[in-house]
Amino acid sequence: MDSTSESDEGLIAKARGGDMDALDALVRRHQSWVFNLALRMVWRREVAEDATQEILIKAVTKLSTFAGQSAFRTWLFRI
């Protein structure tokens, strides 16, 4: 199974195990969603780009705290 069809949970498990390709796939999968959400909040592309980067960095560094009790995007939104 390639990373485009793998579930978020599968990618998260692999990323936690040190698979950088899985981590990259997870970030890329959700990057545009995070950007669009940030853009709706701040209304300025440059600020939304910066916010997206900050949010994704935080998601990567806090990935170990994702408990799987909600959808990954729900957890990501809370960040």
C-alpha positions as CSV (number, residue, x, y, z in Angstrom):
1,M,0.0,0.0,0.0
2,D,1.4,3.4,-0.9
3,S,1.2,6.5,1.3
4,T,-1.5,8.1,-0.8
5,S,-4.0,5.3,0.0
6,E,-2.8,4.6,3.6
7,S,-4.9,5.8,6.5
8,D,-3.8,8.6,8.7
9,E,-3.5,6.1,11.6
10,G,-1.2,3.9,9.5
11,L,1.0,6.9,8.6
12,I,1.1,8.1,12.2
13,A,2.2,4.6,13.4
14,K,4.9,4.5,10.8
15,A,6.0,8.1,11.6
16,R,6.2,7.4,15.3
17,G,8.5,4.4,14.4
18,G,10.8,6.8,12.6
19,D,9.6,6.5,9.0
20,M,10.3,9.9,7.5
21,D,8.4,9.1,4.3
22,A,5.3,8.4,6.3
23,L,5.7,11.7,8.2
24,D,6.2,13.6,5.0
25,A,3.1,12.0,3.5
26,L,1.0,12.8,6.6
27,V,2.1,16.5,6.5
28,R,1.6,16.8,2.8
29,R,-1.9,15.2,3.1
30,H,-3.1,17.8,5.6
31,Q,-1.0,20.9,4.6
32,S,-3.5,22.5,2.2
33,W,-6.4,21.9,4.7
34,V,-4.4,23.6,7.5
35,F,-3.5,26.5,5.2
36,N,-7.1,27.0,4.1
37,L,-8.2,27.0,7.7
38,A,-5.5,29.5,8.6
39,L,-6.3,31.7,5.6
40,R,-10.0,31.9,6.7
41,M,-8.9,33.0,10.1
42,V,-6.3,35.6,9.3
43,W,-7.3,36.7,5.7
44,R,-3.7,37.4,4.7
45,R,-1.8,34.8,2.6
46,E,1.6,35.6,4.1
47,V,0.3,35.3,7.7
48,A,-1.6,32.1,6.8
49,E,1.6,30.6,5.3
50,D,3.5,31.3,8.5
51,A,0.7,30.0,10.7
52,T,0.6,26.8,8.6
53,Q,4.3,26.2,9.0
54,E,4.0,26.8,12.8
55,I,1.0,24.5,13.1
56,L,2.6,21.7,11.1
57,I,5.9,22.0,13.1
58,K,3.9,21.7,16.3
59,A,1.9,18.7,14.9
60,V,5.2,16.9,14.0
61,T,6.8,17.6,17.4
62,K,3.6,16.6,19.3
63,L,2.6,13.6,17.2
64,S,3.4,11.3,20.1
65,T,0.5,12.9,22.0
66,F,-2.1,11.9,19.4
67,A,-4.1,9.2,21.2
68,G,-6.3,8.2,18.3
69,Q,-9.5,9.0,20.2
70,S,-10.6,11.4,17.4
71,A,-9.9,11.9,13.8
72,F,-6.4,13.2,13.1
73,R,-7.8,16.4,11.7
74,T,-9.8,17.0,14.8
75,W,-6.6,16.7,16.8
76,L,-4.8,18.9,14.3
77,F,-7.5,21.6,14.5
78,R,-7.1,21.8,18.3
79,I,-3.4,22.5,17.9
